[in-house]
Amino acid sequence: MKKSHLTVLAVTLAITAAALGLLQRLLVPKYENNIVEGNFISEYYRDRTKHDVIFLGDSNVYSDISTVELWKKYGITSYTRGSSDQMLSQSYYILKDTFETELPQTVVFDVSSMTRTELKKDAFNRITMDGMRWSLNKIKAIRAGMIKGEHFLDYVFPILRFHSRWNDLTADDFRYLFSRPSVSYNGYYLRADVKTTTTYPPDHKQKNMTFNAVNAEYLQKIADLCREKNVTLILIKSPSRYPAWYDEWDSQISDFASANGIRYFNFAKVKDEIGIDYETDTYDGGLHLNVSGAEKVADYFGNILSSEYGLTDHRSDSAVKAYWEEMTERYESERKAQEAEFAELGYVSRYRNTDTETQIPDGSSAAGDSR
C-alpha cells in the first residue's frame, strides 16, 4: 500500500474515532439537574487538596454529614466518596483508588450498605462506576458488581449502553458536553427541603440475620487495607429513621469492630444527643437527613474526630482556607436558594421527588435506594 494511502487511512480512522468519541460524550448522561448523585464519584478527581477524612458508603453517608460544617466548626478537611446504592465491593475498590491519590488520617465507613445483597437495576452500577477513573481497581470493581444482563464492554464503551438516548437528549447534554460544574460539596449532597412522615414501610425481619458472606468479606478487606496503610478506620451507622437497623445487625458490627480493634458509632442510638428531629431534619421522611440534620451530625462527630483523634484544625492555613472559603460561599448560596424555593413552592424542584420513581437518564427507572 502506498504511503499516501496509509496517510488517508490514518486520517480517516482518526476522524472516525473522534466522531465516535464526541457522540459518546453527547449520549452519556450528564446528571447535572437530574439525579445529581451521578456526578459525585467523578468530582473527587477535580479536587487537588488533601483530606484528613474520607467518608465512604452509600447515600446515607453523602446525605447525613456536612463536609462544609466539619470545616467551618473544626477546620477538618474531608471528602465523601459516596454513591447511591454503593455496594461493599465498590466501596472497597473506591477506597483502593483513593489510596493511590492520597492517604488520609481517617476513613469513615457507613455500614448501612451491609444489608444490601444485590442491585435491582444496572443504572445504580453506572451511577457509581462511570465516574470512577480507569484503573485496575475500576476493572475489578465492575467485574465484582455487574448484575445479570450487564456486559463489561458496555463500561469500556458507554455508547453501547446509552446509544438509545437520542429521544431523551436535553439541552443539558449539549451544555455540559465538555465541562460540568460541581454539584456536590466535597461529595456532600446539600438538600434544604423538609419532608416529614408518620407512616413507614413495614419492617421485614429475615429468618437469617447474618450479613451476606460477600459483604462480610469486603468489610474485612476494607479493615485490612486501612491497617496496611496505617489509616484509622471508623465505622458509623447513619441516624436514619428507616429502613430498620436491627439489634442483630448492630451486634455483628460491634463484634467486628471489637475483633479488629476499631470503633463503631451508631448515630441512631444517640440521635437525641445529636439533636436530630425527624420533623425538621429530613428531606424524605426519615431515610436521609437534610442540611439541618447533616450539620448536627457533623457538629457531633466533628467533636469526636477533633478531640479524640486529634485531627488538625486547618483554618489557619491560608492555602487550605482559601479553598474551603470558596466552597463555603457556594454552599451557603445554594442553601439560601433552596430554602427560598422550598418556602415558595413546598419542594425543591431542581432535585428529584423522593416520593416517586425517578427516571434515570438512560431510560430505566429506579426509586432512590433499593434497600
C-alpha positions as a Markdown table, in Angstrom:
| # | Residue | x | y | z |
|---|---|---|---|---|
| 1 | Met | 0.0 | 0.0 | 0.0 |
| 2 | Lys | 1.3 | 3.4 | -1.0 |
| 3 | Lys | 2.3 | 5.9 | 1.7 |
| 4 | Ser | -0.4 | 8.3 | 0.6 |
| 5 | His | -3.0 | 5.6 | 1.0 |
| 6 | Leu | -1.7 | 4.9 | 4.5 |
| 7 | Thr | -1.9 | 8.5 | 5.4 |
| 8 | Val | -5.5 | 8.8 | 4.1 |
| 9 | Leu | -6.4 | 5.6 | 6.1 |
| 10 | Ala | -4.8 | 7.0 | 9.3 |
| 11 | Val | -6.6 | 10.3 | 8.9 |
| 12 | Thr | -10.0 | 8.6 | 8.2 |
| 13 | Leu | -9.5 | 6.4 | 11.3 |
| 14 | Ala | -8.6 | 9.4 | 13.5 |
| 15 | Ile | -11.7 | 11.3 | 12.3 |
| 16 | Thr | -13.9 | 8.3 | 12.8 |
| 17 | Ala | -12.6 | 7.8 | 16.4 |
| 18 | Ala | -13.0 | 11.5 | 17.2 |
| 19 | Ala | -16.6 | 11.4 | 15.9 |
| 20 | Leu | -17.5 | 8.3 | 17.9 |
| 21 | Gly | -15.8 | 9.9 | 21.0 |
| 22 | Leu | -17.9 | 13.1 | 20.6 |
| 23 | Leu | -21.0 | 11.1 | 20.0 |
| 24 | Gln | -20.4 | 9.0 | 23.2 |
| 25 | Arg | -19.8 | 12.2 | 25.2 |
| 26 | Leu | -23.1 | 13.5 | 24.0 |
| 27 | Leu | -25.1 | 10.4 | 24.8 |
| 28 | Val | -23.7 | 9.6 | 28.2 |
| 29 | Pro | -26.0 | 11.1 | 30.9 |
| 30 | Lys | -24.8 | 14.4 | 32.4 |
| 31 | Tyr | -26.7 | 14.2 | 35.7 |
| 32 | Glu | -26.4 | 18.0 | 36.3 |
| 33 | Asn | -30.1 | 18.7 | 37.0 |
| 34 | Asn | -31.5 | 15.3 | 37.4 |
| 35 | Ile | -30.0 | 12.5 | 39.7 |
| 36 | Val | -27.1 | 14.8 | 40.5 |
| 37 | Glu | -25.7 | 11.9 | 42.6 |
| 38 | Gly | -24.4 | 10.6 | 39.3 |
| 39 | Asn | -21.6 | 13.2 | 39.4 |
| 40 | Phe | -20.4 | 12.6 | 42.9 |
| 41 | Ile | -17.8 | 9.9 | 42.2 |
| 42 | Ser | -16.1 | 11.7 | 39.3 |
| 43 | Glu | -16.0 | 15.1 | 41.1 |
| 44 | Tyr | -13.4 | 13.7 | 43.6 |
| 45 | Tyr | -10.7 | 13.8 | 40.9 |
| 46 | Arg | -11.1 | 17.6 | 40.4 |
| 47 | Asp | -10.2 | 18.4 | 44.0 |
| 48 | Arg | -6.4 | 18.7 | 44.3 |
| 49 | Thr | -6.4 | 19.4 | 48.0 |
| 50 | Lys | -5.6 | 16.7 | 50.7 |
| 51 | His | -8.2 | 15.4 | 53.1 |
| 52 | Asp | -7.8 | 14.3 | 56.7 |
| 53 | Val | -11.0 | 12.3 | 56.5 |
| 54 | Ile | -12.5 | 10.2 | 53.7 |
| 55 | Phe | -16.2 | 9.2 | 54.1 |
| 56 | Leu | -17.2 | 6.0 | 52.3 |
| 57 | Gly | -20.6 | 4.4 | 51.6 |
| 58 | Asp | -24.0 | 4.8 | 50.1 |
| 59 | Ser | -26.5 | 7.7 | 50.1 |
| 60 | Asn | -26.6 | 7.8 | 53.9 |
| 61 | Val | -23.0 | 9.0 | 54.1 |
| 62 | Tyr | -23.3 | 11.6 | 51.4 |
| 63 | Ser | -26.5 | 13.0 | 52.8 |
| 64 | Asp | -26.0 | 12.8 | 56.5 |
| 65 | Ile | -22.7 | 14.5 | 57.3 |
| 66 | Ser | -21.9 | 18.0 | 56.0 |
| 67 | Thr | -18.3 | 18.3 | 55.0 |
| 68 | Val | -18.6 | 22.1 | 55.0 |
| 69 | Glu | -19.8 | 22.1 | 58.6 |
| 70 | Leu | -16.8 | 20.0 | 59.6 |
| 71 | Trp | -14.6 | 22.6 | 58.1 |
| 72 | Lys | -16.5 | 25.6 | 59.5 |
| 73 | Lys | -16.6 | 24.4 | 63.0 |
| 74 | Tyr | -13.4 | 22.3 | 63.4 |
| 75 | Gly | -11.2 | 23.1 | 60.4 |
| 76 | Ile | -11.4 | 19.4 | 59.4 |
| 77 | Thr | -10.8 | 18.7 | 55.7 |
| 78 | Ser | -12.9 | 15.8 | 54.3 |
| 79 | Tyr | -14.3 | 14.3 | 51.2 |
| 80 | Thr | -17.3 | 11.9 | 50.8 |
| 81 | Arg | -16.8 | 9.2 | 48.2 |
| 82 | Gly | -20.4 | 8.0 | 48.4 |
| 83 | Ser | -22.8 | 7.0 | 45.7 |
| 84 | Ser | -26.4 | 5.7 | 45.5 |
| 85 | Asp | -26.7 | 2.1 | 46.5 |
| 86 | Gln | -22.9 | 1.7 | 46.7 |
| 87 | Met | -22.1 | -2.0 | 47.1 |
| 88 | Leu | -19.4 | -3.2 | 49.6 |
| 89 | Ser | -17.2 | -4.4 | 46.7 |
| 90 | Gln | -17.5 | -0.9 | 45.1 |
| 91 | Ser | -16.6 | 0.7 | 48.4 |
| 92 | Tyr | -13.5 | -1.4 | 48.8 |
| 93 | Tyr | -12.2 | -0.6 | 45.3 |
| 94 | Ile | -13.1 | 3.1 | 45.6 |
| 95 | Leu | -11.0 | 3.1 | 48.8 |
| 96 | Lys | -8.1 | 1.5 | 47.0 |
| 97 | Asp | -8.5 | 4.1 | 44.2 |
| 98 | Thr | -8.4 | 6.8 | 46.8 |
| 99 | Phe | -5.3 | 5.5 | 48.5 |
| 100 | Glu | -3.5 | 5.8 | 45.1 |
| 101 | Thr | -4.2 | 9.5 | 45.3 |
| 102 | Glu | -3.8 | 10.2 | 49.0 |
| 103 | Leu | -3.5 | 8.7 | 52.4 |
| 104 | Pro | -6.0 | 10.4 | 54.8 |
| 105 | Gln | -5.6 | 10.1 | 58.5 |
| 106 | Thr | -9.0 | 8.6 | 58.9 |
| 107 | Val | -11.5 | 6.6 | 56.8 |
| 108 | Val | -15.2 | 6.6 | 58.0 |
| 109 | Phe | -17.4 | 3.9 | 56.5 |
| 110 | Asp | -21.2 | 3.9 | 56.9 |
| 111 | Val | -22.3 | 0.3 | 57.5 |
| 112 | Ser | -25.9 | 0.8 | 56.2 |
| 113 | Ser | -25.0 | -0.9 | 53.0 |
| 114 | Met | -24.1 | -4.2 | 54.8 |
| 115 | Thr | -27.7 | -5.3 | 54.4 |
| 116 | Arg | -27.8 | -4.8 | 50.7 |
| 117 | Thr | -27.2 | -8.1 | 48.8 |
| 118 | Glu | -27.8 | -7.1 | 45.2 |
| 119 | Leu | -28.9 | -4.2 | 43.0 |
| 120 | Lys | -32.2 | -4.2 | 41.2 |
| 121 | Lys | -31.1 | -2.1 | 38.3 |
| 122 | Asp | -27.8 | -1.6 | 36.4 |
| 123 | Ala | -28.4 | 2.1 | 36.5 |
| 124 | Phe | -27.1 | 2.2 | 40.0 |
| 125 | Asn | -23.9 | 0.5 | 38.9 |
| 126 | Arg | -23.5 | 3.1 | 36.2 |
| 127 | Ile | -24.0 | 6.0 | 38.6 |
| 128 | Thr | -21.1 | 4.6 | 40.7 |
| 129 | Met | -18.8 | 3.1 | 38.1 |
| 130 | Asp | -19.0 | 5.5 | 35.2 |
| 131 | Gly | -17.5 | 8.3 | 37.3 |
| 132 | Met | -14.5 | 6.3 | 38.6 |
| 133 | Arg | -11.2 | 6.8 | 36.7 |
| 134 | Trp | -9.9 | 3.9 | 34.7 |
| 135 | Ser | -7.5 | 1.6 | 36.6 |
| 136 | Leu | -7.2 | -2.0 | 37.6 |
| 137 | Asn | -9.3 | -1.1 | 40.6 |
| 138 | Lys | -12.2 | 0.1 | 38.4 |
| 139 | Ile | -11.9 | -3.1 | 36.3 |
| 140 | Lys | -12.1 | -5.2 | 39.4 |
| 141 | Ala | -15.0 | -3.2 | 40.8 |
| 142 | Ile | -17.0 | -3.5 | 37.6 |
| 143 | Arg | -16.5 | -7.3 | 37.4 |
| 144 | Ala | -17.3 | -7.7 | 41.1 |
| 145 | Gly | -20.6 | -5.7 | 40.9 |
| 146 | Met | -22.1 | -6.5 | 37.5 |
| 147 | Ile | -25.6 | -7.8 | 37.6 |
| 148 | Lys | -27.3 | -10.2 | 35.3 |
| 149 | Gly | -27.5 | -8.9 | 31.8 |
| 150 | Glu | -24.6 | -6.4 | 32.1 |
| 151 | His | -21.5 | -6.7 | 29.9 |
| 152 | Phe | -18.0 | -5.4 | 30.7 |
| 153 | Leu | -17.6 | -3.8 | 27.2 |
| 154 | Asp | -20.6 | -1.6 | 28.0 |
| 155 | Tyr | -18.4 | 0.1 | 30.6 |
| 156 | Val | -15.4 | 0.4 | 28.3 |
| 157 | Phe | -17.6 | 1.9 | 25.6 |
| 158 | Pro | -20.6 | 3.6 | 27.3 |
| 159 | Ile | -22.1 | 4.3 | 23.9 |
| 160 | Leu | -23.1 | 0.6 | 23.7 |
| 161 | Arg | -25.2 | 1.2 | 26.8 |
| 162 | Phe | -26.6 | 4.7 | 26.0 |
| 163 | His | -26.9 | 4.6 | 22.2 |
| 164 | Ser | -30.7 | 4.7 | 22.5 |
| 165 | Arg | -30.8 | 8.0 | 24.4 |
| 166 | Trp | -31.4 | 10.0 | 21.2 |
| 167 | Asn | -35.0 | 10.7 | 22.1 |
| 168 | Asp | -34.1 | 11.6 | 25.7 |
| 169 | Leu | -31.4 | 14.2 | 24.9 |
| 170 | Thr | -31.9 | 17.6 | 26.6 |
| 171 | Ala | -30.2 | 21.0 | 26.5 |
| 172 | Asp | -28.0 | 19.8 | 29.4 |
| 173 | Asp | -26.5 | 17.1 | 27.2 |
| 174 | Phe | -25.1 | 19.8 | 24.9 |
| 175 | Arg | -24.4 | 22.4 | 27.6 |
| 176 | Tyr | -22.3 | 20.1 | 29.6 |
| 177 | Leu | -20.7 | 18.2 | 26.7 |
| 178 | Phe | -17.1 | 19.2 | 27.6 |
| 179 | Ser | -17.3 | 20.7 | 31.1 |
| 180 | Arg | -19.6 | 20.2 | 34.1 |
| 181 | Pro | -20.0 | 22.4 | 37.2 |
| 182 | Ser | -19.6 | 20.8 | 40.6 |
| 183 | Val | -22.9 | 19.8 | 42.1 |
| 184 | Ser | -21.7 | 18.4 | 45.5 |
| 185 | Tyr | -19.7 | 20.0 | 48.3 |
| 186 | Asn | -16.7 | 17.7 | 48.6 |
| 187 | Gly | -19.1 | 14.8 | 48.0 |
| 188 | Tyr | -21.8 | 16.1 | 50.3 |
| 189 | Tyr | -25.3 | 16.3 | 48.9 |
| 190 | Leu | -27.0 | 19.5 | 50.1 |
| 191 | Arg | -30.8 | 19.3 | 50.5 |
| 192 | Ala | -32.6 | 22.1 | 52.3 |
| 193 | Asp | -36.1 | 20.9 | 51.8 |
| 194 | Val | -38.1 | 19.3 | 54.6 |
| 195 | Lys | -40.4 | 16.3 | 54.4 |
| 196 | Thr | -41.8 | 14.5 | 57.4 |
| 197 | Thr | -44.0 | 11.4 | 57.7 |
| 198 | Thr | -45.8 | 9.5 | 60.3 |
| 199 | Thr | -46.1 | 6.3 | 58.3 |
| 200 | Tyr | -43.2 | 4.0 | 57.5 |
| 201 | Pro | -42.8 | 0.9 | 55.4 |
| 202 | Pro | -43.3 | -2.4 | 57.4 |
| 203 | Asp | -40.2 | -4.0 | 58.7 |
| 204 | His | -39.1 | -7.2 | 57.1 |
| 205 | Lys | -37.1 | -9.1 | 59.6 |
| 206 | Gln | -35.4 | -12.0 | 58.0 |
| 207 | Lys | -35.1 | -15.6 | 59.3 |
| 208 | Asn | -31.3 | -15.4 | 58.8 |
| 209 | Met | -30.0 | -12.1 | 60.2 |
| 210 | Thr | -26.3 | -12.9 | 59.4 |
| 211 | Phe | -24.7 | -10.5 | 57.0 |
| 212 | Asn | -24.1 | -11.7 | 53.4 |
| 213 | Ala | -20.8 | -13.5 | 53.2 |
| 214 | Val | -19.6 | -11.4 | 50.3 |
| 215 | Asn | -20.3 | -8.1 | 52.3 |
| 216 | Ala | -18.6 | -9.5 | 55.3 |
| 217 | Glu | -15.6 | -10.4 | 53.2 |
| 218 | Tyr | -15.3 | -6.9 | 51.7 |
| 219 | Leu | -15.8 | -5.2 | 55.1 |
| 220 | Gln | -12.8 | -7.2 | 56.3 |
| 221 | Lys | -10.8 | -6.2 | 53.2 |
| 222 | Ile | -11.6 | -2.6 | 54.0 |
| 223 | Ala | -10.3 | -3.0 | 57.6 |
| 224 | Asp | -7.2 | -4.9 | 56.4 |
| 225 | Leu | -6.4 | -2.3 | 53.8 |
| 226 | Cys | -6.7 | 0.6 | 56.2 |
| 227 | Arg | -4.5 | -1.3 | 58.7 |
| 228 | Glu | -1.9 | -2.0 | 55.9 |
| 229 | Lys | -1.8 | 1.7 | 55.0 |
| 230 | Asn | -1.7 | 2.8 | 58.7 |
| 231 | Val | -5.0 | 4.7 | 58.3 |
| 232 | Thr | -7.5 | 4.8 | 61.1 |
| 233 | Leu | -10.9 | 3.2 | 60.2 |
| 234 | Ile | -14.1 | 4.2 | 61.9 |
| 235 | Leu | -17.4 | 2.5 | 61.4 |
| 236 | Ile | -20.7 | 4.5 | 61.7 |
| 237 | Lys | -24.4 | 3.9 | 61.3 |
| 238 | Ser | -26.4 | 6.8 | 60.0 |
| 239 | Pro | -29.2 | 8.2 | 62.2 |
| 240 | Ser | -31.9 | 7.3 | 59.6 |
| 241 | Arg | -35.5 | 6.6 | 60.8 |
| 242 | Tyr | -35.9 | 3.7 | 58.3 |
| 243 | Pro | -35.2 | 1.1 | 57.0 |
| 244 | Ala | -35.0 | -0.7 | 60.3 |
| 245 | Trp | -31.5 | -1.5 | 61.7 |
| 246 | Tyr | -32.0 | -4.5 | 63.9 |
| 247 | Asp | -30.1 | -5.3 | 67.1 |
| 248 | Glu | -28.8 | -8.5 | 65.4 |
| 249 | Trp | -27.1 | -6.4 | 62.7 |
| 250 | Asp | -25.8 | -3.9 | 65.3 |
| 251 | Ser | -24.3 | -6.7 | 67.3 |
| 252 | Gln | -22.5 | -8.1 | 64.3 |
| 253 | Ile | -20.9 | -4.7 | 63.5 |
| 254 | Ser | -20.0 | -4.2 | 67.2 |
| 255 | Asp | -18.3 | -7.7 | 67.3 |
| 256 | Phe | -16.5 | -7.0 | 64.1 |
| 257 | Ala | -15.2 | -3.6 | 65.3 |
| 258 | Ser | -14.1 | -5.2 | 68.6 |
| 259 | Ala | -12.3 | -8.1 | 66.8 |
| 260 | Asn | -10.4 | -5.6 | 64.5 |
| 261 | Gly | -9.6 | -3.0 | 67.2 |
| 262 | Ile | -11.7 | -0.3 | 65.6 |
| 263 | Arg | -14.5 | 1.9 | 66.8 |
| 264 | Tyr | -18.2 | 1.9 | 65.8 |
| 265 | Phe | -20.6 | 4.7 | 66.4 |
| 266 | Asn | -24.4 | 4.1 | 65.9 |
| 267 | Phe | -25.7 | 7.6 | 65.5 |
| 268 | Ala | -29.3 | 6.3 | 65.6 |
| 269 | Lys | -28.8 | 5.4 | 69.2 |
| 270 | Val | -27.7 | 8.9 | 70.1 |
| 271 | Lys | -30.0 | 10.9 | 67.8 |
| 272 | Asp | -31.4 | 12.8 | 70.8 |
| 273 | Glu | -27.9 | 13.7 | 72.0 |
| 274 | Ile | -27.1 | 14.9 | 68.5 |
| 275 | Gly | -30.3 | 16.8 | 68.3 |
| 276 | Ile | -31.9 | 15.1 | 65.3 |
| 277 | Asp | -35.6 | 15.9 | 64.9 |
| 278 | Tyr | -37.4 | 14.0 | 62.2 |
| 279 | Glu | -40.0 | 16.7 | 61.9 |
| 280 | Thr | -37.4 | 19.2 | 60.7 |
| 281 | Asp | -34.1 | 17.4 | 59.8 |
| 282 | Thr | -35.0 | 15.1 | 56.9 |
| 283 | Tyr | -36.0 | 15.7 | 53.3 |
| 284 | Asp | -37.6 | 12.4 | 52.6 |
| 285 | Gly | -39.4 | 11.3 | 55.8 |
| 286 | Gly | -36.5 | 9.9 | 57.7 |
| 287 | Leu | -34.5 | 8.0 | 55.2 |
| 288 | His | -31.9 | 10.8 | 54.7 |
| 289 | Leu | -31.1 | 14.0 | 56.5 |
| 290 | Asn | -31.4 | 17.4 | 55.1 |
| 291 | Val | -28.7 | 20.1 | 55.6 |
| 292 | Ser | -30.0 | 21.0 | 59.1 |
| 293 | Gly | -29.7 | 17.4 | 60.2 |
| 294 | Ala | -26.4 | 16.8 | 58.4 |
| 295 | Glu | -24.9 | 19.8 | 60.2 |
| 296 | Lys | -26.0 | 18.5 | 63.5 |
| 297 | Val | -24.3 | 15.1 | 62.8 |
| 298 | Ala | -21.1 | 17.0 | 61.6 |
| 299 | Asp | -21.1 | 19.1 | 64.8 |
| 300 | Tyr | -21.4 | 15.9 | 67.0 |
| 301 | Phe | -19.0 | 13.7 | 65.1 |
| 302 | Gly | -16.5 | 16.5 | 64.4 |
| 303 | Asn | -16.0 | 17.0 | 68.1 |
| 304 | Ile | -15.1 | 13.3 | 68.4 |
| 305 | Leu | -12.7 | 13.5 | 65.4 |
| 306 | Ser | -11.1 | 16.6 | 66.8 |
| 307 | Ser | -10.9 | 15.8 | 70.5 |
| 308 | Glu | -10.4 | 12.0 | 70.4 |
| 309 | Tyr | -8.5 | 11.5 | 67.2 |
| 310 | Gly | -6.5 | 14.8 | 67.2 |
| 311 | Leu | -7.3 | 15.9 | 63.6 |
| 312 | Thr | -5.7 | 19.1 | 62.7 |
| 313 | Asp | -7.6 | 22.4 | 62.5 |
| 314 | His | -6.5 | 23.8 | 59.2 |
| 315 | Arg | -8.3 | 27.1 | 59.4 |
| 316 | Ser | -5.0 | 29.0 | 60.0 |
| 317 | Asp | -3.5 | 27.5 | 56.8 |
| 318 | Ser | -4.1 | 30.2 | 54.1 |
| 319 | Ala | -3.9 | 27.9 | 51.1 |
| 320 | Val | -6.4 | 25.4 | 52.6 |
| 321 | Lys | -8.6 | 28.2 | 54.0 |
| 322 | Ala | -8.9 | 29.8 | 50.5 |
| 323 | Tyr | -10.3 | 26.6 | 49.0 |
| 324 | Trp | -12.8 | 26.0 | 51.8 |
| 325 | Glu | -13.9 | 29.6 | 51.9 |
| 326 | Glu | -14.9 | 29.4 | 48.3 |
| 327 | Met | -16.6 | 26.0 | 48.9 |
| 328 | Thr | -18.5 | 27.5 | 51.9 |
| 329 | Glu | -19.6 | 30.5 | 49.9 |
| 330 | Arg | -21.1 | 28.3 | 47.2 |
| 331 | Tyr | -22.7 | 26.1 | 49.9 |
| 332 | Glu | -24.4 | 29.0 | 51.7 |
| 333 | Ser | -25.6 | 30.4 | 48.4 |
| 334 | Glu | -27.1 | 27.1 | 47.4 |
| 335 | Arg | -28.7 | 26.6 | 50.8 |
| 336 | Lys | -30.4 | 30.0 | 50.7 |
| 337 | Ala | -31.6 | 29.4 | 47.2 |
| 338 | Gln | -33.1 | 26.0 | 48.1 |
| 339 | Glu | -34.7 | 27.4 | 51.3 |
| 340 | Ala | -36.3 | 30.2 | 49.3 |
| 341 | Glu | -37.6 | 27.8 | 46.7 |
| 342 | Phe | -38.9 | 25.4 | 49.4 |
| 343 | Ala | -40.7 | 28.3 | 51.2 |
| 344 | Glu | -42.4 | 29.4 | 48.0 |
| 345 | Leu | -43.2 | 26.0 | 46.4 |
| 346 | Gly | -43.1 | 23.5 | 49.2 |
| 347 | Tyr | -40.4 | 21.4 | 47.5 |
| 348 | Val | -37.1 | 21.8 | 45.7 |
| 349 | Ser | -37.9 | 21.4 | 42.0 |
| 350 | Arg | -34.4 | 21.1 | 40.8 |
| 351 | Tyr | -33.9 | 17.8 | 42.5 |
| 352 | Arg | -35.8 | 14.5 | 42.3 |
| 353 | Asn | -39.0 | 13.9 | 44.1 |
| 354 | Thr | -38.2 | 11.1 | 46.5 |
| 355 | Asp | -41.8 | 10.0 | 46.7 |
| 356 | Thr | -42.0 | 8.6 | 43.3 |
| 357 | Glu | -39.9 | 6.5 | 40.9 |
| 358 | Thr | -37.1 | 8.6 | 39.2 |
| 359 | Gln | -36.4 | 8.4 | 35.6 |
| 360 | Ile | -32.7 | 7.6 | 35.3 |
| 361 | Pro | -31.3 | 9.4 | 32.2 |
| 362 | Asp | -30.6 | 6.1 | 30.4 |
| 363 | Gly | -34.3 | 5.4 | 30.2 |
| 364 | Ser | -34.7 | 2.9 | 33.0 |
| 365 | Ser | -36.2 | 3.9 | 36.3 |
| 366 | Ala | -35.4 | 3.4 | 40.0 |
| 367 | Ala | -36.7 | 4.6 | 43.3 |
| 368 | Gly | -33.8 | 6.1 | 45.3 |
| 369 | Asp | -32.0 | 3.5 | 47.3 |
| 370 | Ser | -33.1 | -0.1 | 46.7 |
| 371 | Arg | -32.9 | -1.2 | 50.2 |
